[in-house]
């Protein structure tokens, strides 16, 4: 009996591949293997092929075998032998099965044998149909063992495409129910069996797609309550989605190494289905947990063998050090765990992620770690918050990583979510709550949300000082953050004053050799220079660098930052050639330590181009800034401070190269962002307005230059004061362009 054709059966690429492989134009492969996870429709595809062959009068014998066990295979072969009258009545079953295979070997009849759902080798050992030009064997299996592939044409049966899934639901559901087909497809991960049963459930319960999605998102509901039960299934699928996966998990757990598949899948169930680093499963915390289930997990190859076992049963995909797992498999695995077990899985995987997270983020690897941390946090809400231990460190590491990658919008959103959650999970006065608030302030400042950053920073310092005291590490971090943000907001002198006090208190509380003291000292030197004490900044960094190399190491990120800062202020002190030499020497070291895509590397590239221009190589500076701008636009977007800095410097260089039109175009881009982010009275915005006004004069419109400068002067006198250096510079430029305008008149 061939399984009946599923309602609304979809013609898929795998079916076409099977037809082509069997036809073959003289090069046909006689053994076809359809492999895929449970629920992808392997049986339906094989049945459709068998019916096509029979209906086309291409077969004299068609045998369909449900090959879940050896007894079933032998029984089918024996019945075929009996029906064909190949031997005496009452013959031993194994002998009758062998007689049938021998007949297949010698007959000239056209035959097709389908071995459906081969579960393990014992079911078919010694029972494979022979390879004959007049015969064909089709096997379906969830297994992807190498010995199963030997001599057979492998066809991977995957999930529906989005088009196939959409067509299926559109055909199956009444129009009134199909209000969010795309959402259901996304929730169920394109799995044909799940979509079939979900559609039946929606029709039975008269639920719209949106209604169904609300039930699906309800964590208190099990999968068994979201699909028909087995007593309600009238189609050819023998099991529900949950049962399909549970049977696969049970079989894999019996496989070598026994007892390891289930706990490995439990760990994977709380992580990102789209990609989990293999190293998560071999980290110390994971090994400790897995060893309780199977002693073999403590061996270097044991865990990898367990992952390969899951891969062979199509419960995961394990390739190139990465594990992928379908979301429904994860849900089945999670539902088998108690709340305490789920919390343990979450904390264990979070420990593993923190352990394998490198000190310096590297592009796609960092993104993989961030998405897995987010998945753990969402899979088991609240599990990574402990009233005694605080927020799991990987939560804070994820926020910092987004900041390092300049993914500021995502970083701010995540930080806001954690800041809102922390008082409920821990308490408002917990040090980790303050640490998360501090990270949010940093990200807001980097994103140009300066007023909010400063306001939140001031509130944070007040709260931390009140609760923890002024010298607690969390309070010192908050004070450091606020000081830096005051500099970002345009008050470098205030930043330098704040950081001077923070540095003294940090050294007093934590010791001179505390690594964070070097970070504060480096920031202090930067704002000291920005406040006008360039010589002091150079002297501070010159003294700081040898100690940092000794205490932190030459390739430590903070040491590299100090070297970069030192090179910048050498140029500002009047020696651009020394700055270029220092920064050029640093570039290779920084790329080797941090990677070419790291933000600190892009800062160094910018400063190197800047001082190259100051040293006289203006054309070389332009050649360096142009690709850097492309990289920063790609990495950070047009509104990031780093992108604005490079665009601004490129405009200045183009001005020097005699390209005022190109320069004006870049300045306009910068000004639009600065006005939106900072307002027209921010010192950086007014500086850009000043440069653009000067260009109008250079381009032959001195009257417009004078009008723009007059407006800028009024704003500077109000915001900066009448005697500020920038105000004086604008006043002088205004006088010059007014004179030029009158002369032209």
Secondary structure, 3 states (H helix, E strand, C coil): CCCCCCCCCCCCHHHHHHHHHHHHHHCCCCEEEEECCCCCCHHHHHHHHHHHHHHCCCCCEEEEEECCCHHHHHHHHHHHHHHCCCCCCCCCHHHHHHHHHHHHHHCCCCEEEEEECCCCHHHCCCCCCCCCCCEEEEEEECCCCHHHHCCCEEEECCCCCHHHHHHHHHHHCCCCCCCCHHHHHHHHCCCHHHHHHHHHHHHHHCCCHHHHHHHHHCCCCCHHHCCCCHHHCCCCCCCCHHHHHHHHHHHHHHCCCCCCHHHHHHHHCCCCCCCEECHHHHCHHHHHHHHHHCHHHHCCCHHHHHHHHHHHCCCCEEECCEEECCHHHHHHHHHCCCHHHHHHHHHHHHHHHHHHCCCCCCHHHHHHHHHHHHHHHHHCCCCCEECCCEECHHHHHHHHHHHHCCCHHHHHHHHHHHHHHHHHHCCCCCHHHHHHHHHHHHHHHHCCCHHHHHHHHHHHHHHHHHHHCCCCHHHHHHHHHHHHHHHHCCCHHHHHHHHHHHHHHHHHHHCCCCHHHHHHHHHHHHHHHHCCCHHHHHHHHHHHHHHHHHHHCCCCHHHHHHHHHHHHHHHHCCCHHHHHHHHHHHHHHHHHHHCCCCHHHHHHHHHHHHHHHHCCCHHHHHHHHHHHHHHHHHHHCCCCHHHHHHHHHHHHHHHHCCCHHHHHHHHHHHHHHHHHHHCCCCHHHHHHHHHHHHHHHHCCCHHHHHHHHHHHHHHHHHHCCCCCHHHHHHHHHHHHHHHHHHHHC
